[in-house]
Amino acid sequence: MPVMKKPTIYDVAKSAGVSITTVSRVLNMPNKVNPSTREKVLEAIDALDFVPKAEARARAMQHMGRIGVISPFFTAPSFTQRLRGIAETLSPEKYELVVYTVDSVEHLRGYLSALPLTGNLDGLIILSLQVGDSEVKRLIEHGLHTVLIEYPHPKLNCVEIDDVAGGYMAATYLMEQGHRRIAFLGDTDLPEFAIHPVSLRLSGFRKAMAEARIELPDTFVRLAPYSQERTRQVAKELLNLPEPPTAIFAATDFQALGVLKAARRLNFQVPEQLAVLGFDDLDMAEFADLTTISQHLDESGRLAVEILLSQIESPSRPPRHVKIPLSLIKRQTA
């Protein structure tokens, strides 16, 4: 019986009606290829069952693995802190870390379509990004072990928190401190390809206020772009109301710091006249003595690596879904 010849990159190019350069670009720089061409090449790859494993084999010879991380808005403090947990856990292992930053839906889809095919990665961690069923199917079919952080899927490993519970915890704590005029301040400029935890935190916040039968006026729910200056301006508007809030829950620590700046400029005493509560427990929160809801960012990164390495070692292991408990860190601002 004749041995079936394995398809080559030339076969893929011919089937898709493109050059081998285009096929190579789809595999290595998917964001540089227009979506319709990329889809045509991926269909040819799937139809031919083409698996470009050369680089993976070369790395195996060197006994060095590679773990990828796909992350949005890489400079945001919460992502940097979570990535630190990933890097610190990987450093003693025989794996190098490769970070892929995403700035559009097409950029994300490009990575999720090409990375499982190249054989360049032993595992993948995806931070706070929406992964669809078709993309999950490709990851599984091509054996790229994956852990999602913050955006769960039943067929993949995931590490998450309960954002609704976090908002509920924040409102409950402020009410326990005697506050009844409590405002919410969140961010508005999350891109469409990322998850939106702020709306979930607001949902939990509203739920706790409603259960306590405390009114939450529309004027007390404000959204501002994720910047200190714009947050400060919105906080200033809140504090200049005829009856200003006595407490503000900011959905991120970064914005809570903007609220503190506004309070200082308007000579509000914190926490005597205004309590401020954040969310995340960034390094800067401790420096500012900010009371906050901790989602254990470093720990989520460490846990994601541990789960991923366990599955690389035992591929038949079923997906693990881990929910990290939140905790309230009481400092001086509330």
C-alpha positions, 0 to 999 in steps of 0.5 A: 500500500503506497504511503500517503505523501504529507501535504506541503506549504506548496500544496496549501498555496496551490489549493488556496490560489495564493503564493507560498509567501502568503501562506507563510505570512498567514502562519507567522504574521496573520494580522498582516493578511486581509481577513478573506485571504487568511480565511481562504488559506486556513480552509485549505490548511484544514482541508489538506490537514497540513501541519507545519511542525518543523520549528516545534521539532527543532525546539524539542531537540533543544529541550526548550519550550515556549508559552504564548500569552495573548493580551489586550492593552498591554500597558494597563497596570492590571495586565502588567501585574498579572503578566508578572505572575505568569513570568515569575512562575515560568522563569524556573521552568524550561519555557520561554515566554512570548507575548502577543498584544492585540489591538483589534478584533481582526488582530485577535482572530488572526492569532487564534487562527494561526497560532494553533497551526504553527507548532511554535507554542507548547501552551497558550494563556489568553488574558481577558479576551473573548474566544468564540466556539470556532476558535476553541474548536481549532485550539483543541483540534490542533492540540494547543493547550490553553488557559483563559483568564477572566473569560471562561469557556466550558471546553478550555481551562479557565481562571476567573473571578466573580465580578458581580460578587465584587460589586456587591461586596463593595456596596455592602462594605460601604453601607456597613460603614454607614454610607447611604449616598454612594456613587459608582464610577467606571470606565467606558473605553474598553475595545469591543474585543475585550471583556467588560467586567465593569458592567458586571461590577455595576450590576452587583453594586446595584443589586446590593443597593436595591436589596438594602432599599437605598436609592441609586440616582442616575446622577450617581452612576458615572462612566469615564475613559480609562485615564486619571485626568478624565476620571478626575473631571467626572469625580469633580462633577460628582463632588460638586453636586448639591448633595454629593455622595459620601462614598464612591466605588471606582470599578478600578484602582487606577480610576480610584486614584483619579477620584482621590486627586479630585477630592484633594483639589476640592478639599474633601477630607478622605475618608471623613467626608468622602470614602473611596473604594477601588477594585484590583489591588494594584501595587499602586493601591498599597502605596496610596493606602487605598481600600480596595477589592483584591482580585489577586492579579499575580496569583491568577497569573501563577495559577494559569501557568500551573494549570497549563503546565499540568495539562501539557504534562497530562494532556488527557486531563479534563479542563479545570475551571477555577474561580479565585475568591475576592477579598476586601483590603481595608486601608485608609480611604474607606 
